Amino acid sequence: MTKQFKIIVEKHPDGYVAYPLGVKGVVVGEGDTYEDALADVKSAIEFHIETFGSEVFESETPVLEAFIAEAGIAV
């Protein structure tokens, strides 16, 4: 069985960080390139599911879309 995940990939000055939506717990991948970070997080998701089972899925309702928003906040 294959399950699709929405994955956020962030670009930072020192590389890329990636993490999935809809998974309980902390699952993070990193790499020098976008592709490296994506491959690393996919491996981390597989390990997380093997370790903790299907209970790691937050709910039966999948994330349909993910949006990035920006908001100004007085600090």
C-alpha positions in Angstrom: 0.0 0.0 0.0 1.2 3.5 -0.8 0.2 6.5 1.2 0.7 10.0 -0.2 2.1 12.7 2.2 2.3 16.5 1.8 5.9 17.5 2.7 7.1 20.9 3.5 10.6 21.7 2.2 12.4 24.8 3.6 15.5 26.3 2.1 18.0 27.7 4.7 21.4 29.3 4.2 23.1 26.0 5.2 20.8 23.5 3.4 17.3 22.2 3.2 14.9 20.9 5.9 11.8 18.8 5.1 8.9 17.5 7.2 5.6 15.8 6.5 2.1 17.1 7.4 -0.4 14.8 9.1 2.1 12.6 11.1 2.1 12.4 14.9 5.6 12.9 16.4 8.6 14.6 15.0 9.8 13.5 11.6 12.4 15.7 9.9 14.8 15.2 7.0 17.7 17.4 5.9 20.2 17.7 3.1 22.4 20.0 1.0 19.9 19.9 -1.8 16.2 19.8 -2.2 16.4 16.3 -3.5 18.6 15.1 -0.6 16.2 16.6 2.0 13.2 15.0 0.3 15.0 11.6 0.1 16.0 11.9 3.8 12.5 12.8 5.0 11.0 9.9 3.0 13.4 7.5 4.7 12.5 9.1 8.1 8.8 8.7 7.5 9.3 5.0 6.6 11.3 4.4 9.7 8.7 6.3 11.8 5.9 4.1 10.5 7.9 0.9 10.9 8.7 1.9 14.5 5.3 3.2 15.7 2.8 1.6 13.3 -0.1 3.2 11.5 -1.1 5.0 14.7 1.3 7.8 13.6 -1.3 9.1 11.1 -3.0 12.1 12.7 -6.4 11.2 11.3 -8.2 9.4 8.5 -8.8 12.8 6.9 -5.9 13.6 4.6 -4.4 17.0 4.1 -5.8 18.1 0.8 -3.7 21.3 0.4 -1.1 23.2 2.3 -0.6 26.9 2.1 2.1 29.3 3.1 0.9 32.6 4.5 2.7 35.6 5.8 1.4 38.0 8.5 2.9 41.0 10.1 2.8 40.9 13.9 4.0 43.7 16.2 6.8 42.6 18.4 
